[in-house]
Amino acid sequence: MKNSTMSSSVGLKITNNLCLYAGQSSIFRNMGFSSFSVSSLVEEEESRYVETWEDNEEYRDSCDMSSKVSTVCQGGRWEQVLDILELIDKGNVRADTNIYARLLQGCVNRKALEEGRLVHSHIINSGFNSNLFLLNSIVNMYAKCGSMEDARQVFDGMRKRDMVTWTALVSGYAQNQHGEEALELFPLMLRAGMKPNEFTFSSVLRACASLLTLEQGKQVHADAIKSGLELHVFVGSALVDMYAKGRNLQDAHSLFHKMPERNVVSWNALIAGYTQNNNGEEALKLYSQMQGIGMKPSAFTFSSILRACASLAVMEQGKWVHGHTIKIGCKLDVFVGNALVDMYGKCGCIEDARQVFDRLPRRDVVSWNAMITVCAQHGHGKEAVRLFENMQLAGIKPNRVTILCVLSACSHAGLVNEGRFYFDSMNSKHGIAPTADHYACMVDLLSRAGHFNEAEDLINRMPIEPTAGIWGALLGACRVHGNMDVGKRAAECLFELEPHDAGPRVLLSNIYAAAGRWDDAAKVRKMMKESGVKKEPGCSWVEIENTVHTFVVNDRSHPLTERIYAMLKDLNGKMKEAGYVIGENSAVLAVERKDTFSYHSERIALAFALISMPTGAAIRIKKNLRVCSDCHSAVKFISKIVGREIVVRDTNRFHHFKEGVCSCGDYW
């Protein structure tokens, strides 16, 4: 009878408490926890726990109970946390620091902030509110759950603090993108007489990396050397990351190789550093070395190396990395999936990019941005707009990058009305203020479509000073439409903003030449020569069997040069028969000899691909500059002659040539 009375009382109290909290907690709601399922749970737990209290005194031992708490927190029975707190209240379980610490760690593992607050409140009322170990655990719980305001409040209220206390708060600030607060706390910690450990240093260095404060990072580095922790795997990895993000790859590389022990974080830091600093070749070499020593890559490793493949547009190596993710059982999460979408898109495989995007189990704003960008770069403007609308229907809020991607897509596809609408509504509908990049996209969209008055009016009404990107967009459109007056004004502004950039001068020279103003074109070229401004040499590359072959204009350095030029001669003859006239663009003729057109870098790369790749295989060529109009015309002819799809990626976009037609519709 005694057992029955206790069972009824405890069961009613637990049921009421759980039913109340189940309606408030997203964790419980996500588990489908309701008042109907609570009753069955209580019946099961009542019989087990009540029999235990009455029949077996060993279960009153808190060490044994803390083990049971650990099982609850780690074994997928998280809803029983409230049961445990209720049992403590009833005196059926003797609370101690172990039980509370395990409950707090369970909150950390599940990022369960509200449940953590409940445990915190229980600790305050239980007589453990001055226990340093538990207070440190509470600071850590709030920090790991992202509530730095609560963490700081607990920290400030503590009468006694040790190194764990300070490190928990510093680490929390660093992990929650509050780098400035972390750096402010570090000297206060030193003045309090605390000796930083490896966790403290790694957290402070992470803050320096996020804020790109290299000089302050060097000071922390000096402190780490004095403490003898410079080459500890945690500190060393953080130093490599900090120097890499600060564009000091030499020191990052040196530290990496000095470390006696390296883990996957160490490798990731340097690989990501090379990728972020546009040194994809070194990133790929490092990845190969990592594989050679048997270090298992993480999702972050794959994300970084895939972005390196994307920057180099090396599709075969990107596919190999993709295959490796599958081989080791790496899940297709948004981290790896987004990088795959980006890689396939930048390698010219829009179908593969879309296939990965469609297979993503969850898509975040970066996923949608990546796919919209792929469509924009490949000239699929209407599909990019459809994706943008679907993104909003899916409940994903666009950010400034999303709007930039959509405006770029509208510009490449000539969707003027759609571009106007999205630009005009970005602030009113999405709360996003236009930046210089958004204005540059709109100027490009309007002027490329021939609306020069509207484009200049937009520049004059801008609340910010026009940037080189904005004037460059206007000048580029002037070249397309041969608008000398506007082009000259835009070029003069660019000369002031970027006096050492040859691009604007080359464009202005071509505009003059296209209009037959040879003297003006010559003056611009002479001005370039006198000022020492040189045009960036064009180069093109193509990947064949995991090897990248690079070519420049009139290149004769390749071992297969004779066969390449024989192919070019054959193609020139067939194009001439098909009606192609070499060098008919007078703007280019003004500055180049007619016989050099056949030997532009993209044509040499194309000829090499034709003699090296299987018949019928698609050819993908990349160029560091904008493809010239004559080569654009030539590749259209060649695609029809050889019966192949030829994809050319230049600095602006992708051109898919097939059966004599380009995907850009000659709107580029």
N, C-alpha and C positions, 0 to 999 in steps of 0.2 A: 504493500500500500504506500509505503514511504517512497519507493521508486516511482510509483505511478504519479504521486502528487508532484514530485520534483520534475518528472518528465513533462507533465502538463504545463507547469509554470514556466519552465525554461523554454519549452517548445513554443508557447504563445508569445513570449518576449522576443525570441529569436525571429519568429515568423514576422511579427509586426515590424521589427527593426529592418529585416532584410527586404520586406515588401516596400517599406518607405524608401530605403536606399536604392533598391533596384530601379525605381522610377527616376532617380537622380543621376545614377552612374551610367555613363556610356558603355563602360566595360560590361556591366551586367546586361544592359539592353542588347548589346551586340551578341551576347551569348544566348539571347532568347530567354533570359531569366525573368520569371514573373511569379505572381502570388500562387499560381497553380503549380508551378514546378517547385516552389519553396516548400510546400507542405510535404511532398514526397521526400525531399532532401532532409527535412527536419526529422521525419519518422525514422529514416535510416540512421542519421547522426545521433538522435536521442538514444536509441537502443544501444548503439555502440559506446557513446561517451558516458551515458548514465550508468551502465553496467560497470564501466571502467572505474568511475568515481567510487562506487559502492564496494566493488569486489576486489579491486587491485590497487593497493596504495602506491605501487611503483609508478603509476601513471601520474601521480601528483608531483613527481620529481620534475623540476623545471628543465633540467638538461634533456630529459627524455621528451618533454613537451616541445622544447625548442627544435628538436629533430623533427617532430610532427609538423611544427610550423613551417620548417624548411620544405617538407614534402608538400604542404598546402601551397606554398608560394611558387614552387618550381614544378609541381606535378599537374598543372592544369586545373587546380581546384581553388582558384583564387577567390571565388565567392565566399569561401568559408572563413575569410579574414574577419568578417564581422562576427561570426560565431565565436572565434577565439577571443576577441575583445569582450564579447558578452560573457564568456566563461570566466574571464579575469574579473569582470565586475561582480560576478556572483560568488567569487571566492573559490570556485571549483578548480581554477588553475592559478598557481603562484607565479606572478609575473617577475621577470628579471630582465637584465640587459640583453641577454641572448635572444629572448623571444621578440622583444621590441626591435632589435637590430635586424633580425631576419624578416620581420614584417616590413620594415623600412626598405630593406634591400629588395623585397618583392615589389614594392611600389616603384623603385628605381627600374627594375627589370621590365616592368610593364608601362612605364611612364604614367603611372596612375596618380596624378597630382591630388585629386579630391580625396582618394583613399588615404594618401600620405598625410594630408591635413587632418584626417580623422585619427590616424595613429598618433600624430604629433599632439593633438588635443588630449588624447588618452594618456600620453606620457606626462604631460603637464599636470594632470589631475591624479597621477599615480605615485607621486613622491620621487620620481626620477628626473625631475625638471632641472636639476643641477649636475647631472651625470655628464661628464665631459665626453665620454665615448658616445653616448646617445645623442648629445647635442651636435657633435661632429657628423654623426650619421644623418641627422635631420637637415643640417646645412647641405650635405652632399645630396640628399634626396631632393630637396627643392631645386638645387642647381641642375641635377641631372634631368629633372622634370621640366626645366626651362623657366622656373619662377625665381628669377634672381632677386626680385624685390623681397620675397619671403626669405630667401637665403640670407640676404644682407641684414634683414631685420633680426633674425635669430642670431647671426654673427655679432651684431652690435649689442645685443642684450646679454651676451656671454661675459661673465666676470673673469673667466679663465680661458685662455686659448693656447693651443699648442701648434706645432707645425702642420699637423693634419687639418686643423681648423682653417689656417691660412691657405693651405694648398687646395682644400676643397672649394673655397670661394674664388681663388685665382683661376683654378681650372674651370669652374662654372662660368665665370665671365668670358674666358677664352673660348669655351665651347659654344657659348650662346651669342657669339658675335658682339661682345662688349669688350673689345680689346683695350680701349682707352682705360676703362675701369680696372682691368687686370694690371696694366702697366702702372697705374696710380697706386695700386695696392702693394706692388712689389717692394718699393723703397720703404713703405710703412712697416712691412713685415721685417725687413732688415734692421730698421731702427728699433723694432721691438725685441731684437736680440735673437731672432729665429734664424736657423741655418737651413737654407733651401736644400731640398733633396732632388732626386732626378725627376720626380713628378712635378715639382714646382717649376724647375727650369724648363721642362718641356712645355708646360702650359704657358709660361711667360713668353717663350720663343714663338709659340703658336700665335699669341696675340701680336707680337712684332711682325710676323709673317702676314697676318690678315690686314694689318694697317700699313704694310710696306715701309715700316720705320727701320731701315737697315742700320742706321747709326746707333739707335737705341739697342737694336739686336746685337750689335758688336759689343756693346757694354755688358749686356747680359752674358754674351759668349765669354768675355774676360772673367766675369764672376764664376762661370762654370769651370773655367780652367783652374782658377784659384781653389775651387772646391774639389778638384780632381775628378769632375764628372763629365768633362768635355766629350769623352769617347764612350760614355755609357750608351747603350743601344737606344734608350728613349731620348736622351739629350742629343746624341749625335744625329738621330733621324730628324729631330726638330730643327737642328742647326742646318742640315742639308736642305730641308724644306724652306727655311727662312731665307737662306742665301739664294736658293733657286728662284723663289718668288720675287726676290729683290734684284733679279737679273745678274747676279754674281755667280755664274755657273762655274767659274774657275775654282772659287773657294768651296762651292757645294761639292764639286767633283773631288777636290783634294780631301775634304773631310770624310766623304763617303769611303774613300779608299784607305784612310787611316783607321777607320773603325775596326776593332778586332772582331766584333760580332755585328752581324747585320740581320735584320728580319725583313719581312715583306714590306713593312712600313718604310724602312730605309730605302729599299729598291724603288718603291712607289714614288717617294719624294723626289728622287733624281730623275726617274723616267718622266714624271709629270713636269718637272722643271724644264727638261729638254723640249718636251712637247709644247709647253706654254711659251717658250722662247723661240719657237719656230725652228727647232733643230730636230726634226723628226728622224733624220738618219741616225743620230746618236741615240735617240730613244729606242729605235729598233735594234741597234747593236746591243744596248744595255739589256733589253728584253731577251735577246738571244743568249746573253751571258747568264741571265737569271735562270733561264731554262736549262742551261748547261750544268748548273750546280744543283739542279733539282729543287729549287725554291718554287713552291706552289703559288701561282698568281692569285690575287683576289679580284673582286669585281672592280675595285678602283684601278688595279693594274690594267685590266682589259679596257676600261673606259679610257685611260690615258693613251694606251698604245693604239687603240682604234682611232683616236683623234689624231695621233701622229700619222697613221696611214691615210686619214682623210686629208690632212694638210699637204701630204706628198702626192695624193691621188694614186696610190699604189694599190689597186684593187685586189690583185692576186694575194698580196701579203695580208690585206685586210680580210679576205675570205679565209685565209689560213688561220688567222687569229680567231675569227668567228667559229671555225671548226674546232679550235682548241677549247673555246668556252663550252661547247657541247660535249666534247670528249671528257672533260673533267667534271661535268655535271653542274656547271655554273648556271644558276637560274636566269631566265630572261626577265630581269627586273628593269625598272625604269633607268637605272644607272647605266647598265650595259646596253639596254635596248636603245636608249637615246643616242648613245655613241655609234651604234650600228646604223641607225637611220641616217645620221650625219655622214658616216663613212661611205655608205653606199651612194648617198646622194651626191657627195663631192667627187666620187669616182665615176659618176655618169650613169649609175644603175638605178634609175628612179623606180623601176618595178620592184627590185629587191628591197629598196628603202621602204616602199609602201607595204610590202609583205611583212617586214619586221614590225612596222608600225601597227598593222592590223592584228598581229599576234601578241602585242603587249597586253599582259593581264591587267595592268593599270597604267593610265597615262596621266602625267602631270603637265604643267604648262610648258615645260621644256620639251616634252615629247611633241606636243602640238606645234610649238615654234619650229622645231627641227623639220617636221614634215611640211609645214607651210613654206619654210625657206627652200626646201628641196624643190617644191613645185614652182616657186618664184624663180629660182636659178635656171630651171629647165624650160621656162616660158609657159608653164601651165597656170596662167593667171586665174582663170575661172575656177579651176579645181582648188587653188589656194583660197579663194574667196569662200567656196563651199566648205572647206575645212574650217575656216575661221567661224563660220556660222554654226557648224556642227560642234565646234569646241564650246561655244557659249551655251548651246542646248545641253551639252554634257555637264554643265555646271562649273566649268573651268573659267576662272576670271583672267582675261588677257592682261598682260603687262606691257610696258613700253616696247619691249623687243617684239612682242606679237604684232603690235600695230606697225612697227617698222617693217616686219616681214611682209605684211599684207600690202602696205604701200609700195614696197619694192616689187611685189608680184603684179600689182596694178600697173606700175610703170613699165615693166618688161612686156606686158601684154597689151598696153595701150588702153587700159580700162579707166578712162579719165573720170567719168561720172562716179564710178564706184570709189575711186581714190579720193575724190572730193568729199564724198559722203563719209568715209571712214576717218579722214583727217578732221573734218568739221565736228564729228561726234566723239572724237577720242577723249576730249575733256569733259563734255557735258554728260556723256553716257558712261564712260569708264573712269573718269576722274584722273586722267593721265595728261599732264601738260606737255605740249610738243617740245622736243629738244632740237638742237641744230641738225641732228641726223634725220629727224622727221621732216623738217623744212627742206633739207637737201633732197629727200625722196620726192616731195611734192613739186619742187622746182624741176627736178628731172622729169617727172610725170607730165607736167604741163608743157614744158619747153620741148620735150621730145615729140609731143603731139602737135607742136607748132603754135601753142598759146603763149607766145613770148611776152605780150603785154601783161597777161595775168600772172605769169611767173615773176616778172620784174616788180609788179605791184605787190606780190606776196613778200618779196625780199625787202621792199621799202617799208612794209607794215610790220615786219617782224619785231618782237620785243627784245631780240638779242642781236648782237653784231653778226653779220654774215661771215661764215667760216670759209676756208678754202674748199671744203667739200661742196658747199652751196654754189659758189662761183664756178667750181669745176663741173658741176652738173649742168649749169647753164651754158658753159663754153662747149661741152661735149655735144649738146643739142644743136648749138650753132653750127658745128662742123657738119652734122647730119643735114641741116636745112640750108647751109650756106649763108647764114645770117652774119654778115661782116660787122655791121654796126654794133649789135648787141655783143657779138663775139669779142670785138676789140675792147669794149668796156669791161666785160668779164675777165678777159686776159690781163688787163692792166691791174685790176684788183688782185688777181692771183700773183702777178709779179711782185707786188708789195708784200703779200702774205707769205709767199714761198719763193723767195728770189733764187734759190738754188735748184728748183724743180724744173727739169727740162720739158715735162709733159705739156704744160700750157703753151709754151713757145712752139712746140711741134704742132699742136692743134691749130694755133693761130696761123702758122706758116701754111698749113694744109688748107685752111679756109681761104687765105689769100690766093693760093695756087689754084684752087677749084674755081675761083672767080676770074682767073686769068691775070691777076695782079702779081706778076712775076717779080717785079722790083720790090714790092712790099714783102713778099715771101722770102726773097734773098736777104733783105735787111734783117728780118727776124733771125734767120739762120746765122748771119754774120754777128748779130748781137749775142747769140748763144756762144759762138766761138770765142769772141773777145772776152766774154765774162767767165769763160771756163766751164760753162754749164754743158754737160754732155747727156745725150739721150741714153737711157738704159738699154743695153744691147738685148735684143730679143732672143729667146731660146725656147725650144719646145722639147718635150720628152715623151717617151712612150714606154710602157712596161711590157716586156716579153719574157715569159717564164721566170717571173720573180726578179728579173734584172731590169733596171731602169736605164734606158739609152737616151742621152741628151744630145741635142744638135743646136748649132747656131747658124746664122745666115752663111751661105757658101761653104758649109762645113765639109771638109774632106779628111777628117781625122779618123773616121770609123774604119775598121778592118774591111767592111763590105762596101766601101765607097764606090768602087767600079760598078757593082751591081745596082747600087742605089741610084747612081746617075744614069745608068742605062734605063732603069725603070722610069725616071723622070722624063728622059727623052721620049720614051714610048708614050707616056701619058700626055706630054705636050702635043705630040702629033695627033693623037686621038681626040684631044680636046679641040684642037684647031679644026679638025674635020667636023666636029659637032657644033662649031660656030663660036667657040670661045676666042676672044681677042685679048691677048696678054697686055696688061698695063693700060687698059683704056681709061682708068681713073686718072685724070690729069693732075689731081692734087698730089698723088704719089709720084707721078712722072716728073713733077717739078723738082724733086729732091733725089730721085733714084734713077739709075739707068734701067732701060727697059729689060735688059737681059738678066737683071738680078731677081726679077719676080719669081722665076721658076725655082729659085734656090733659097727662098725664105725658109726659116727653120721648120715651120709646120709642114711644108711640102716635103722636105727631106725626111722628117719623121714619118710622114705618111707613106712615102716610097719605101722606107725601111720596113715598116709594118707590113706592107703588101708582099714583100719578098720573104718575110720571116714568119708570118702567121698562116694558119690553115685557111684554105679557100672558104670564103663565105663568113668567116668569123668577124664579129664587130670590132672595129678599131677605135681605140680611145686615146686621144692626144691631148696633152696639156701645154698651155703656153703662158709665159710670165707677163705678156703684154696683151693688149686688145688685138684680136685678129684683124688684119687689114682687109679692106673691102675687096681688093683683087683676089686675095687668097680665099676669101669667103665665096666669091664667085667660082673660083677654080675648083674648090672642094665640092661644090654642088655638081659640077660637071663630072668630076672623078667618081662621086658616089653612084652616078647613073652608069658610067662606063664599066666600073668593076662590079656593080651589083651588090654593094655592101653598105651597111650602116656605118657611118663615120661620125664619132662624137668628138667635138673639139671644145675643151674647156679653156676659156681665156679669163682675164681678170674680172670681167663683168658678168659672164653667164655661160651657159652651155648651149652649144649649137649641135643639134642632131640632124645630120645630113642623110637623106635616103631618097633614092630614085630622082636625084636632081633637085630636091626641095629641102629647105632648111626649116626646122621647127620654129625659128624666130619669125618666119614669114617676111624676112628682110626688114623687120622692124627692130633695129638694135643700135 
